Amino acid sequence: MEEQSKANTNIEKLNSEQRYAVYKVLHAIYEYQTDMPKCFFLDGPAGTGKTFVYSTLLHAVRGKGDQAIAVASTGIAATFLSGGRTAHSIFKIPLTLNATSTCNLKPNTSEAKILLDAKVIVWDEAPMTHVHAFLAVDRLLKDLTKCDEPFGGKIILLG
């Protein structure tokens, strides 16, 4: 209940654009329709509340008892996210990347189950991530979910 309380408190503080972003992603998660987008990008200069939007969304999803994953491209950025970790640690992205790299996360592990159970993945500082890392994560999620949609059909918020 604490997560939902935090979400409710945060939602009251959002401006209209931030609220729209949170509700748009929540709608994609909980009111799923085949023609809805599953990949979102939140953009804005420093200090405009992107991290606050991420936190609100994470609290809202977790407040419903669902899994929400928070990752960032850097360790420092990950510390600002509720439950945040680096993308490399969550997805087991290899340090040396090329166009055909794959993540070192095996199916049927507890880490894989967390990814499968996740209703949303929030990825902060995404533009700092090399495209080959995204391709490796895309392959991983497609493999785990057995779904050929981008990122295995997972709802993902990049920013």
DSSP file (Angstrom, degrees, kcal/mol; ACC not computed):
  #  RESIDUE AA STRUCTURE BP1 BP2  ACC     N-H-->O    O-->H-N    N-H-->O    O-->H-N    TCO  KAPPA ALPHA  PHI   PSI    X-CA   Y-CA   Z-CA
    1    1 A M     >        0   0    0      0, 0.0     4,-2.3     0, 0.0     5,-0.2   0.000 360.0 360.0 360.0 -27.2    0.0    0.0    0.0
    2    2 A E  H  >  +     0   0    0      1,-0.2     4,-2.3     2,-0.2     5,-0.2   0.900 360.0  52.4 -60.4 -40.3    3.0    2.3    0.6
    3    3 A E  H  > S+     0   0    0      1,-0.2     4,-2.4     2,-0.2    60,-0.3   0.924 110.0  47.8 -61.7 -44.7    3.8    2.2   -3.1
    4    4 A Q  H  > S+     0   0    0     59,-0.2     4,-2.7     1,-0.2    -1,-0.2   0.882 110.1  52.8 -65.3 -37.4    0.2    3.2   -4.1
    5    5 A S  H  X S+     0   0    0     -4,-2.3     4,-2.3     2,-0.2    -1,-0.2   0.915 110.0  47.9 -63.0 -43.4    0.3    6.0   -1.5
    6    6 A K  H  X S+     0   0    0     -4,-2.3     4,-2.6     2,-0.2    -2,-0.2   0.907 111.7  51.0 -62.7 -41.6    3.5    7.4   -3.0
    7    7 A A  H  X S+     0   0    0     -4,-2.4     4,-2.9    52,-0.2    -2,-0.2   0.938 110.7  48.0 -61.1 -47.2    2.0    7.1   -6.5
    8    8 A N  H  X S+     0   0    0     -4,-2.7     4,-1.6     1,-0.2    -2,-0.2   0.905 112.6  48.5 -61.6 -42.6   -1.1    9.1   -5.4
    9    9 A T  H  X S+     0   0    0     -4,-2.3     4,-0.7     1,-0.2    -1,-0.2   0.924 114.5  45.9 -62.7 -44.7    1.0   11.7   -3.7
   10   10 A N  H >X S+     0   0    0     -4,-2.6     3,-1.1     1,-0.2     4,-0.8   0.907 106.6  57.8 -65.7 -42.0    3.2   12.1   -6.7
   11   11 A I  H >< S+     0   0    0     -4,-2.9     3,-0.9     1,-0.3    -1,-0.2   0.875 102.1  56.1 -58.2 -37.9    0.3   12.2   -9.2
   12   12 A E  H 3< S+     0   0    0     -4,-1.6    -1,-0.3     1,-0.2    -2,-0.2   0.791 108.3  48.8 -62.7 -27.4   -1.1   15.2   -7.4
   13   13 A K  H << S+     0   0    0     -3,-1.1    -1,-0.2    -4,-0.7    -2,-0.2   0.557  88.1 106.9 -91.2  -9.4    2.2   17.0   -7.9
   14   14 A L    <<  -     0   0    0     -3,-0.9     2,-0.1    -4,-0.8    35,-0.0  -0.394  67.0-129.8 -70.9 144.3    2.5   16.3  -11.7
   15   15 A N     >  -     0   0    0     -2,-0.1     4,-2.8     1,-0.1     5,-0.2  -0.356  38.5 -92.2 -80.4 176.6    1.9   19.0  -14.2
   16   16 A S  H  > S+     0   0    0      1,-0.2     4,-2.1     2,-0.2     5,-0.1   0.869 125.7  47.8 -63.2 -38.6   -0.5   18.3  -17.1
   17   17 A E  H  > S+     0   0    0      2,-0.2     4,-2.0     1,-0.2    -1,-0.2   0.911 114.0  46.8 -69.2 -41.2    2.3   17.1  -19.5
   18   18 A Q  H  > S+     0   0    0      2,-0.2     4,-2.4     1,-0.2    -2,-0.2   0.920 112.3  50.3 -64.4 -43.7    3.8   14.8  -16.8
   19   19 A R  H  X S+     0   0    0     -4,-2.8     4,-2.8     1,-0.2     5,-0.2   0.902 108.6  52.9 -61.4 -41.3    0.4   13.4  -15.9
   20   20 A Y  H  X S+     0   0    0     -4,-2.1     4,-2.4    -5,-0.2    -1,-0.2   0.920 109.2  49.3 -59.9 -44.2   -0.4   12.7  -19.5
   21   21 A A  H  X S+     0   0    0     -4,-2.0     4,-1.9     2,-0.2    -2,-0.2   0.930 112.8  46.4 -62.4 -46.1    2.9   10.8  -19.9
   22   22 A V  H  X S+     0   0    0     -4,-2.4     4,-2.6     1,-0.2    -2,-0.2   0.942 115.4  45.4 -62.1 -48.0    2.2    8.7  -16.8
   23   23 A Y  H  X S+     0   0    0     -4,-2.8     4,-2.6     1,-0.2    -1,-0.2   0.845 108.8  56.9 -67.3 -32.9   -1.4    8.0  -17.8
   24   24 A K  H  X S+     0   0    0     -4,-2.4     4,-1.8    -5,-0.2    -1,-0.2   0.933 112.2  41.1 -63.0 -45.4   -0.4    7.1  -21.3
   25   25 A V  H  X S+     0   0    0     -4,-1.9     4,-2.0     2,-0.2    -2,-0.2   0.918 114.7  51.2 -70.0 -42.8    2.0    4.4  -20.2
   26   26 A L  H  X S+     0   0    0     -4,-2.6     4,-2.9     1,-0.2     5,-0.3   0.893 108.8  52.5 -60.4 -38.7   -0.4    3.1  -17.5
   27   27 A H  H  X S+     0   0    0     -4,-2.6     4,-2.5     1,-0.2    -1,-0.2   0.913 108.0  50.7 -62.9 -42.1   -3.2    2.9  -20.1
   28   28 A A  H  < S+     0   0    0     -4,-1.8    -1,-0.2     1,-0.2    -2,-0.2   0.864 114.9  44.8 -63.1 -35.1   -0.8    0.9  -22.4
   29   29 A I  H  < S+     0   0    0     -4,-2.0     3,-0.4     1,-0.1    -2,-0.2   0.942 127.6  23.2 -73.1 -48.7   -0.1   -1.5  -19.4
   30   30 A Y  H  < S+     0   0    0     -4,-2.9    -3,-0.2     1,-0.2    -2,-0.2   0.580 126.4  43.4-103.7 -11.4   -3.6   -2.0  -18.1
   31   31 A E  S  < S-     0   0    0     -4,-2.5    -1,-0.2    -5,-0.3    -2,-0.1  -0.207  82.8-178.7-123.1  41.7   -5.9   -1.2  -21.0
   32   32 A Y        +     0   0    0     -3,-0.4     2,-0.3    -4,-0.1    -4,-0.1  -0.090   9.1 171.6 -54.0 133.4   -4.0   -3.1  -23.6
   33   33 A Q    >   -     0   0    0     -5,-0.1     3,-1.9     4,-0.1    -2,-0.1  -0.972  41.7-116.7-136.4 150.4   -5.2   -3.1  -27.2
   34   34 A T  T 3  S+     0   0    0     -2,-0.3    -2,-0.0     1,-0.3    -1,-0.0   0.775 112.4  52.9 -62.1 -27.4   -3.3   -4.5  -30.2
   35   35 A D  T 3  S+     0   0    0      2,-0.1    -1,-0.3    -3,-0.0    -3,-0.0   0.396  87.1 106.2 -90.5   5.4   -3.0   -1.1  -31.9
   36   36 A M  S <  S-     0   0    0     -3,-1.9     2,-0.1     1,-0.1    -4,-0.0  -0.588  76.5-110.3 -84.5 144.3   -1.5    0.7  -28.9
   37   37 A P        -     0   0    0      0, 0.0    -4,-0.1     0, 0.0    -1,-0.1  -0.393  24.7-170.7 -67.8 151.7    2.2    1.6  -28.8
   38   38 A K        +     0   0    0      1,-0.2   118,-2.8   117,-0.1     2,-0.5   0.477  68.1  66.2-118.5 -11.0    4.3   -0.3  -26.4
   39   39 A C  E     -a  156   0A   0    116,-0.2     2,-0.3   118,-0.1   118,-0.2  -0.966  63.2-179.5-119.1 125.7    7.5    1.7  -26.6
   40   40 A F  E     -a  157   0A   0    116,-2.9   118,-3.2    -2,-0.5     2,-0.4  -0.878  15.4-153.6-124.0 153.3    7.5    5.3  -25.3
   41   41 A F  E     -a  158   0A   0     -2,-0.3     2,-0.6   116,-0.2   118,-0.2  -0.987   4.3-161.0-130.6 123.6   10.2    8.0  -25.2
   42   42 A L        -     0   0    0    116,-3.1     2,-0.3    -2,-0.4    -2,-0.0  -0.911  18.0-179.0-105.0 120.8   10.2   10.8  -22.6
   43   43 A D        +     0   0    0     -2,-0.6    -2,-0.0     7,-0.0   116,-0.0  -0.892  16.3 124.0-122.8 148.7   12.3   13.7  -23.6
   44   44 A G        -     0   0    0     -2,-0.3     3,-0.1   115,-0.2     4,-0.1  -0.806  55.0 -85.0 169.6 153.7   13.1   17.0  -21.8
   45   45 A P    >   -     0   0    0      0, 0.0     3,-1.3     0, 0.0     5,-0.3  -0.171  65.3 -71.3 -66.2 166.1   16.0   19.1  -20.6
   46   46 A A  T 3  S+     0   0    0      1,-0.2     0, 0.0     2,-0.1     0, 0.0  -0.277 119.5  26.2 -56.4 139.7   17.5   18.5  -17.2
   47   47 A G  T 3  S+     0   0    0     -3,-0.1    -1,-0.2     1,-0.0     0, 0.0   0.564  84.1 112.9  85.7   8.8   15.3   19.6  -14.3
   48   48 A T  S <  S-     0   0    0     -3,-1.3    -2,-0.1    -4,-0.1    -1,-0.0   0.422  92.4 -98.7 -96.2   2.1   12.0   19.2  -16.1
   49   49 A G  S  > S+     0   0    0     -4,-0.1     4,-2.1    -5,-0.1     5,-0.1   0.685  75.2 138.5  97.2  19.4   10.8   16.2  -13.9
   50   50 A K  H  > S+     0   0    0     -5,-0.3     4,-2.5     1,-0.2     5,-0.2   0.940  78.6  48.4 -61.3 -45.8   11.6   13.2  -16.0
   51   51 A T  H  > S+     0   0    0      1,-0.2     4,-2.6     2,-0.2    -1,-0.2   0.862 109.4  53.6 -63.4 -35.1   12.9   11.3  -13.0
   52   52 A F  H  > S+     0   0    0      2,-0.2     4,-2.3     1,-0.2    -1,-0.2   0.883 108.3  50.1 -65.7 -38.6    9.8   12.3  -11.1
   53   53 A V  H  X S+     0   0    0     -4,-2.1     4,-2.5     2,-0.2    -2,-0.2   0.937 111.0  49.1 -62.8 -47.0    7.6   10.9  -13.9
   54   54 A Y  H  X S+     0   0    0     -4,-2.5     4,-2.8     1,-0.2    -2,-0.2   0.938 112.1  48.3 -57.9 -47.6    9.6    7.6  -13.8
   55   55 A S  H  X S+     0   0    0     -4,-2.6     4,-2.7     1,-0.2     5,-0.2   0.905 110.9  50.5 -61.1 -42.9    9.2    7.4  -10.0
   56   56 A T  H  X S+     0   0    0     -4,-2.3     4,-2.4     2,-0.2    -1,-0.2   0.929 112.6  46.3 -61.4 -45.8    5.5    8.1  -10.2
   57   57 A L  H  X S+     0   0    0     -4,-2.5     4,-2.4     2,-0.2     5,-0.2   0.924 112.6  49.9 -63.1 -45.5    5.0    5.4  -12.8
   58   58 A L  H  X S+     0   0    0     -4,-2.8     4,-2.5     1,-0.2     5,-0.2   0.920 112.8  46.6 -60.5 -44.8    7.1    2.8  -10.9
   59   59 A H  H  X S+     0   0    0     -4,-2.7     4,-2.4    -5,-0.2   -52,-0.2   0.895 111.4  52.4 -64.4 -39.8    5.2    3.5   -7.7
   60   60 A A  H  X S+     0   0    0     -4,-2.4     4,-0.7    -5,-0.2    -2,-0.2   0.922 113.4  42.4 -63.7 -44.6    1.8    3.2   -9.5
   61   61 A V  H ><>S+     0   0    0     -4,-2.4     5,-1.8     1,-0.2     3,-1.0   0.938 117.7  45.3 -68.7 -46.6    2.6   -0.1  -11.1
   62   62 A R  H ><5S+     0   0    0     -4,-2.5     3,-1.9     1,-0.3    -2,-0.2   0.830 104.8  63.8 -66.0 -30.7    4.2   -1.6   -8.0
   63   63 A G  H 3<5S+     0   0    0     -4,-2.4    -1,-0.3     1,-0.3   -59,-0.2   0.727  98.9  54.5 -65.1 -21.4    1.2   -0.2   -5.9
   64   64 A K  T <<5S-     0   0    0     -3,-1.0    -1,-0.3    -4,-0.7    -2,-0.2   0.369 126.1-104.2 -89.4   3.3   -1.0   -2.5   -7.9
   65   65 A G  T < 5S+     0   0    0     -3,-1.9     2,-0.2     1,-0.3    -3,-0.2   0.633  80.3 130.8  84.7  14.2    1.2   -5.4   -6.9
   66   66 A D      < -     0   0    0     -5,-1.8     2,-0.4     1,-0.0    -1,-0.3  -0.627  62.2-103.9-102.4 160.4    2.9   -5.7  -10.3
   67   67 A Q  E     +b  118   0A   0     50,-0.6    52,-3.2    -2,-0.2    53,-0.8  -0.660  35.9 178.8 -82.8 131.8    6.5   -5.9  -11.2
   68   68 A A  E     -b  120   0A   0     -2,-0.4     2,-0.5    50,-0.2    53,-0.2  -0.996  14.8-149.9-133.8 129.4    8.2   -2.7  -12.6
   69   69 A I  E     -b  121   0A   0     51,-2.5    53,-3.2    -2,-0.4     2,-0.5  -0.852   6.5-164.0-105.5 132.3   11.8   -2.6  -13.6
   70   70 A A  E     +b  122   0A   0     -2,-0.5    15,-1.7    13,-0.4     2,-0.3  -0.966  18.1 164.5-116.5 120.1   13.9    0.5  -13.4
   71   71 A V  E     -bc 123  85A   0     51,-3.3    53,-2.7    -2,-0.5     2,-0.3  -0.904  14.3-169.0-129.9 160.5   17.2    0.7  -15.2
   72   72 A A  E     -bc 124  86A   0     13,-1.4    15,-2.4    -2,-0.3    16,-0.3  -0.964  32.9-121.1-143.4 160.4   19.6    3.4  -16.3
   73   73 A S  S    S+     0   0    0     51,-1.3     2,-0.3    -2,-0.3    15,-0.1   0.724  98.6  40.9 -75.5 -21.4   22.6    3.5  -18.5
   74   74 A T  S  > S-     0   0    0     50,-0.1     4,-2.0     1,-0.1     5,-0.1  -0.918  79.6-125.3-127.0 154.6   24.9    4.7  -15.6
   75   75 A G  H  > S+     0   0    0     -2,-0.3     4,-1.4     2,-0.2    -1,-0.1   0.875 111.1  54.1 -63.1 -38.4   25.1    3.7  -12.0
   76   76 A I  H >> S+     0   0    0      1,-0.2     4,-0.5     2,-0.2     3,-0.5   0.941 109.7  46.6 -63.2 -47.0   24.7    7.3  -10.9
   77   77 A A  H >4 S+     0   0    0      1,-0.2     3,-1.1     2,-0.2     4,-0.3   0.870 107.7  58.4 -62.5 -35.9   21.4    7.7  -12.8
   78   78 A A  H >< S+     0   0    0     -4,-2.0     3,-1.4     1,-0.3     6,-0.4   0.825  95.5  63.5 -63.6 -31.4   20.2    4.3  -11.5
   79   79 A T  H << S+     0   0    0     -4,-1.4    -1,-0.3    -3,-0.5    -2,-0.2   0.727  97.2  57.5 -67.4 -19.7   20.5    5.6   -7.9
   80   80 A F  T << S+     0   0    0     -3,-1.1     2,-0.4    -4,-0.5    -1,-0.3   0.532  94.3  81.7 -86.7  -6.2   17.8    8.2   -8.6
   81   81 A L  S X  S-     0   0    0     -3,-1.4     3,-2.3    -4,-0.3     2,-0.5  -0.813  92.5-106.1-102.3 139.8   15.3    5.6   -9.6
   82   82 A S  T 3  S-     0   0    0     -2,-0.4   -12,-0.1     1,-0.3    -2,-0.1  -0.486 108.3  -5.2 -62.9 114.3   13.2    3.6   -7.1
   83   83 A G  T 3  S+     0   0    0     -2,-0.5   -13,-0.4     1,-0.2    -1,-0.3   0.710 101.1 171.2  72.2  19.8   14.8    0.1   -7.2
   84   84 A G    <   +     0   0    0     -3,-2.3     2,-0.3    -6,-0.4   -13,-0.2  -0.322  12.3 170.1 -71.8 144.4   17.0    1.2  -10.0
   85   85 A R  E     -c   71   0A   0    -15,-1.7   -13,-1.4    -2,-0.1     2,-0.1  -0.899  42.0 -84.9-138.7 167.2   19.9   -0.8  -11.3
   86   86 A T  E  >  -c   72   0A   0     -2,-0.3     4,-2.1   -15,-0.2     5,-0.2  -0.464  33.6-123.1 -73.5 151.3   22.2   -0.4  -14.4
   87   87 A A  H  > S+     0   0    0    -15,-2.4     4,-2.6     1,-0.2     6,-0.3   0.883 112.6  58.0 -59.7 -38.4   20.9   -1.9  -17.6
   88   88 A H  H  >>S+     0   0    0    -16,-0.3     4,-1.1     1,-0.2     5,-0.8   0.891 108.4  44.7 -60.7 -39.5   24.1   -4.0  -17.8
   89   89 A S  H  45S+     0   0    0     -3,-0.2    -1,-0.2     3,-0.2    -2,-0.2   0.882 116.8  43.8 -75.8 -36.6   23.3   -5.6  -14.4
   90   90 A I  H  <5S+     0   0    0     -4,-2.1    -2,-0.2     1,-0.2    -3,-0.2   0.942 127.0  28.6 -71.3 -47.9   19.6   -6.3  -15.1
   91   91 A F  H  <5S-     0   0    0     -4,-2.6    14,-0.3    -5,-0.2    -2,-0.2   0.510 101.1-125.2 -94.3  -5.3   19.9   -7.6  -18.6
   92   92 A K  T  <5 -     0   0    0     -4,-1.1    12,-3.3    -5,-0.3    -3,-0.2   0.938  38.6-172.9  58.0  48.3   23.4   -9.0  -18.3
   93   93 A I      < -     0   0    0     -5,-0.8    -1,-0.2    -6,-0.3    10,-0.1  -0.558  25.3-114.6 -71.9 131.9   24.6   -7.0  -21.3
   94   94 A P        -     0   0    0      0, 0.0    -1,-0.1     0, 0.0    42,-0.1  -0.329  12.3-131.0 -67.4 152.4   28.2   -7.9  -22.3
   95   95 A L  S    S+     0   0    0      1,-0.1     2,-0.6     2,-0.0    -2,-0.0   0.857  98.1  57.3 -72.2 -35.3   30.9   -5.3  -21.9
   96   96 A T  S    S-     0   0    0      2,-0.0     2,-0.3     0, 0.0    -1,-0.1  -0.881  80.9-171.0 -99.1 120.5   32.2   -5.8  -25.4
   97   97 A L        +     0   0    0     -2,-0.6     2,-0.3     4,-0.1    36,-0.1  -0.837  18.2 161.6-117.4 147.9   29.4   -5.3  -27.9
   98   98 A N    >   -     0   0    0     -2,-0.3     3,-1.7    34,-0.2    -2,-0.0  -0.866  58.2 -80.2-144.5-176.7   28.9   -5.8  -31.6
   99   99 A A  T 3  S+     0   0    0      1,-0.3    -2,-0.0    -2,-0.3     0, 0.0   0.686 128.7  40.3 -63.7 -19.0   25.8   -6.0  -33.9
  100  100 A T  T 3  S+     0   0    0      2,-0.1    -1,-0.3    36,-0.0    -3,-0.0   0.235  83.0 137.5-114.5  13.7   25.1   -9.7  -33.0
  101  101 A S    <   -     0   0    0     -3,-1.7     2,-0.3     1,-0.0    38,-0.2  -0.222  36.0-156.8 -59.5 148.3   25.9   -9.5  -29.2
  102  102 A T        -     0   0    0     37,-0.1    35,-0.1   -10,-0.0    34,-0.1  -0.936  21.0-105.7-125.5 152.5   23.5  -11.4  -26.9
  103  103 A C        -     0   0    0     33,-0.6   -10,-0.2    -2,-0.3   -11,-0.2  -0.424  23.5-128.0 -73.9 151.4   22.8  -10.8  -23.2
  104  104 A N  S    S+     0   0    0    -12,-3.3     2,-0.5    -2,-0.1   -12,-0.1  -0.115  70.4 117.2 -93.7  36.3   24.3  -13.3  -20.8
  105  105 A L        -     0   0    0    -14,-0.3    -2,-0.1   -13,-0.1   -15,-0.0  -0.918  55.3-144.7-107.8 126.2   21.0  -14.0  -19.0
  106  106 A K    >   -     0   0    0     -2,-0.5     3,-0.6     1,-0.1     6,-0.4  -0.636  17.0-111.5 -93.4 144.9   19.7  -17.5  -19.2
  107  107 A P  T 3  S+     0   0    0      0, 0.0     3,-0.1     0, 0.0    -1,-0.1  -0.238  99.4  36.2 -62.6 162.1   16.0  -18.5  -19.5
  108  108 A N  T 3  S+     0   0    0      1,-0.2     2,-0.3    36,-0.1    -2,-0.0   0.766  91.9 118.9  62.9  28.2   14.5  -20.3  -16.5
  109  109 A T  S <> S-     0   0    0     -3,-0.6     4,-2.2     1,-0.1    -1,-0.2  -0.761  79.6-110.0-113.4 166.4   16.4  -18.3  -14.0
  110  110 A S  H  > S+     0   0    0     -2,-0.3     4,-1.9     1,-0.2     5,-0.1   0.865 120.5  54.2 -63.6 -34.5   15.1  -16.0  -11.3
  111  111 A E  H  > S+     0   0    0      1,-0.2     4,-1.7     2,-0.2    -1,-0.2   0.904 108.0  49.0 -65.1 -40.8   16.4  -13.0  -13.3
  112  112 A A  H  > S+     0   0    0     -6,-0.4     4,-2.5     1,-0.2    -2,-0.2   0.889 108.3  54.1 -65.1 -39.2   14.5  -14.1  -16.4
  113  113 A K  H  X S+     0   0    0     -4,-2.2     4,-2.6     1,-0.2    -1,-0.2   0.893 104.9  54.1 -63.1 -39.4   11.3  -14.6  -14.4
  114  114 A I  H  X S+     0   0    0     -4,-1.9     4,-1.1     1,-0.2    -1,-0.2   0.927 110.8  46.0 -60.0 -44.7   11.6  -11.0  -13.2
  115  115 A L  H  < S+     0   0    0     -4,-1.7     3,-0.3     1,-0.2    -2,-0.2   0.908 113.1  49.5 -64.7 -41.7   11.8   -9.7  -16.7
  116  116 A L  H  < S+     0   0    0     -4,-2.5    -2,-0.2     1,-0.2    -1,-0.2   0.882 113.0  46.9 -64.5 -38.1    8.9  -11.9  -17.8
  117  117 A D  H  < S+     0   0    0     -4,-2.6   -50,-0.6    -5,-0.2    -1,-0.2   0.662  86.4 113.9 -78.5 -16.4    6.7  -10.8  -15.0
  118  118 A A  E  <  -b   67   0A   0     -4,-1.1   -50,-0.2    -3,-0.3    37,-0.2  -0.328  48.2-165.8 -63.9 131.1    7.5   -7.1  -15.5
  119  119 A K  E    S+     0   0A   0    -52,-3.2    36,-0.5     1,-0.3     2,-0.3   0.742  77.6   9.3 -82.3 -26.7    4.6   -4.9  -16.6
  120  120 A V  E     -b   68   0A   0    -53,-0.8   -51,-2.5    34,-0.1     2,-0.5  -0.995  59.2-150.1-153.3 148.4    6.9   -2.1  -17.6
  121  121 A I  E     -bd  69 156A   0     34,-1.9    36,-2.9    -2,-0.3     2,-0.5  -0.992  13.6-161.4-119.6 122.3   10.6   -1.4  -18.0
  122  122 A V  E     -bd  70 157A   0    -53,-3.2   -51,-3.3    -2,-0.5     2,-0.6  -0.921   7.2-171.0-104.7 124.0   11.7    2.2  -17.4
  123  123 A W  E >   -bd  71 158A   0     34,-3.3    36,-2.0    -2,-0.5     3,-0.7  -0.900   3.9-164.5-123.4 101.6   15.1    3.0  -18.9
  124  124 A D  E 3  S+b   72   0A   0    -53,-2.7   -51,-1.3    -2,-0.6   -50,-0.1  -0.488  73.3  19.4 -83.5 154.1   16.7    6.3  -17.9
  125  125 A E  T >  S+     0   0    0    -53,-0.2     3,-1.7    34,-0.2     4,-0.3   0.800  76.9 156.7  58.4  30.7   19.6    7.9  -19.8
  126  126 A A  G X   +     0   0    0     -3,-0.7     3,-2.3     1,-0.3    -2,-0.1   0.852  61.3  63.9 -57.6 -39.0   18.7    5.6  -22.8
  127  127 A P  G 3  S+     0   0    0      0, 0.0    -1,-0.3     0, 0.0     4,-0.1   0.720  95.6  61.4 -61.7 -16.3   20.3    7.8  -25.4
  128  128 A M  G <  S+     0   0    0     -3,-1.7     2,-0.3     2,-0.1    -2,-0.2   0.572  86.6  95.5 -81.7  -8.3   23.7    7.2  -23.7
  129  129 A T  S <  S-     0   0    0     -3,-2.3     2,-0.1    -4,-0.3   -56,-0.0  -0.662  82.6-114.8 -88.0 135.7   23.3    3.4  -24.4
  130  130 A H    >>  -     0   0    0     -2,-0.3     4,-1.5     1,-0.1     3,-1.2  -0.382  21.9-121.6 -66.9 144.2   25.0    2.0  -27.5
  131  131 A V  H 3> S+     0   0    0      1,-0.3     4,-2.5     2,-0.2     5,-0.2   0.830 111.8  61.6 -57.0 -33.8   22.6    0.7  -30.2
  132  132 A H  H 3> S+     0   0    0      1,-0.2     4,-1.9     2,-0.2    -1,-0.3   0.829 100.8  53.6 -65.2 -30.0   24.2   -2.7  -29.9
  133  133 A A  H <> S+     0   0    0     -3,-1.2     4,-2.4     2,-0.2    -1,-0.2   0.915 109.0  48.6 -68.0 -42.4   23.2   -2.9  -26.3
  134  134 A F  H  X S+     0   0    0     -4,-1.5     4,-2.8     1,-0.2    -2,-0.2   0.906 110.5  51.3 -62.4 -40.8   19.6   -2.2  -27.3
  135  135 A L  H  X S+     0   0    0     -4,-2.5     4,-2.3     2,-0.2    -1,-0.2   0.895 109.9  49.5 -63.8 -38.8   19.7   -4.8  -30.0
  136  136 A A  H  X S+     0   0    0     -4,-1.9     4,-2.4     2,-0.2   -33,-0.6   0.913 112.8  46.5 -66.1 -42.1   21.0   -7.4  -27.4
  137  137 A V  H  X S+     0   0    0     -4,-2.4     4,-2.8     2,-0.2     5,-0.3   0.899 110.6  53.5 -66.4 -40.2   18.2   -6.5  -25.0
  138  138 A D  H  X S+     0   0    0     -4,-2.8     4,-2.3     1,-0.2    -2,-0.2   0.933 110.7  46.5 -58.8 -46.4   15.7   -6.7  -27.8
  139  139 A R  H  X S+     0   0    0     -4,-2.3     4,-2.4     2,-0.2    -2,-0.2   0.915 112.3  51.5 -61.6 -43.2   16.9  -10.2  -28.7
  140  140 A L  H  X S+     0   0    0     -4,-2.4     4,-2.7     1,-0.2    -2,-0.2   0.948 112.2  44.2 -59.2 -50.9   16.9  -11.3  -25.0
  141  141 A L  H  X S+     0   0    0     -4,-2.8     4,-2.5     1,-0.2     6,-0.3   0.873 112.9  51.5 -67.1 -36.4   13.3  -10.1  -24.4
  142  142 A K  H  X>S+     0   0    0     -4,-2.3     4,-1.4    -5,-0.3     5,-0.9   0.909 112.6  47.2 -63.3 -40.6   12.1  -11.7  -27.7
  143  143 A D  H  <5S+     0   0    0     -4,-2.4    -2,-0.2    -5,-0.2    -1,-0.2   0.923 114.8  45.0 -66.7 -44.8   13.7  -14.9  -26.7
  144  144 A L  H  <5S+     0   0    0     -4,-2.7    -2,-0.2     1,-0.2    -1,-0.2   0.904 121.5  36.9 -66.8 -41.8   12.3  -14.9  -23.2
  145  145 A T  H  <5S-     0   0    0     -4,-2.5    -1,-0.2    -5,-0.2    -2,-0.2   0.619  96.7-133.8 -87.5 -12.7    8.8  -13.9  -24.2
  146  146 A K  T  <5 +     0   0    0     -4,-1.4     2,-0.4     1,-0.2    -3,-0.2   0.855  67.1 126.5  58.3  34.8    8.7  -16.0  -27.4
  147  147 A C      < -     0   0    0     -5,-0.9    -1,-0.2    -6,-0.3     5,-0.2  -0.990  55.3-153.7-126.9 129.6    7.2  -12.8  -29.0
  148  148 A D        +     0   0    0     -2,-0.4     3,-0.1     4,-0.1    -6,-0.1   0.371  60.8 110.8 -87.8   5.1    8.7  -11.2  -32.1
  149  149 A E  S >  S-     0   0    0      1,-0.2     3,-1.9    -7,-0.1     5,-0.2  -0.366  89.3 -71.6 -71.7 159.4    7.5   -7.7  -31.3
  150  150 A P  G >  S+     0   0    0      0, 0.0     3,-1.8     0, 0.0     4,-0.2  -0.262 122.7   4.3 -52.4 136.5   10.1   -5.1  -30.4
  151  151 A F  G >  S-     0   0    0      1,-0.3     3,-1.8     2,-0.2    -3,-0.1   0.799 130.2 -69.6  53.2  33.1   11.4   -5.8  -26.9
  152  152 A G  G <  S-     0   0    0     -3,-1.9    -1,-0.3     1,-0.3    -4,-0.1   0.727  88.5 -63.1  64.1  22.3    9.4   -9.0  -26.8
  153  153 A G  G <  S+     0   0    0     -3,-1.8    -1,-0.3     1,-0.3    -2,-0.2   0.545  95.8 148.0  80.0   6.5    6.1   -7.0  -26.6
  154  154 A K    <   -     0   0    0     -3,-1.8     2,-0.5    -4,-0.2    -1,-0.3  -0.460  55.4-113.7 -73.7 146.1    7.1   -5.5  -23.2
  155  155 A I        -     0   0    0    -36,-0.5   -34,-1.9   -37,-0.2     2,-0.4  -0.700  44.6-177.9 -75.8 126.5    5.9   -2.0  -22.4
  156  156 A I  E     -ad  39 121A   0   -118,-2.8  -116,-2.9    -2,-0.5     2,-0.6  -0.995  22.1-160.7-136.1 133.8    9.1    0.1  -22.2
  157  157 A L  E     -ad  40 122A   0    -36,-2.9   -34,-3.3    -2,-0.4     2,-0.3  -0.955  14.8-171.0-113.9 113.9    9.6    3.8  -21.3
  158  158 A L  E      ad  41 123A   0   -118,-3.2  -116,-3.1    -2,-0.6   -34,-0.2  -0.765 360.0 360.0-100.6 148.2   12.9    5.2  -22.5
  159  159 A G              0   0    0    -36,-2.0   -35,-0.2    -2,-0.3   -34,-0.2   0.344 360.0 360.0-157.5 360.0   14.1    8.6  -21.5
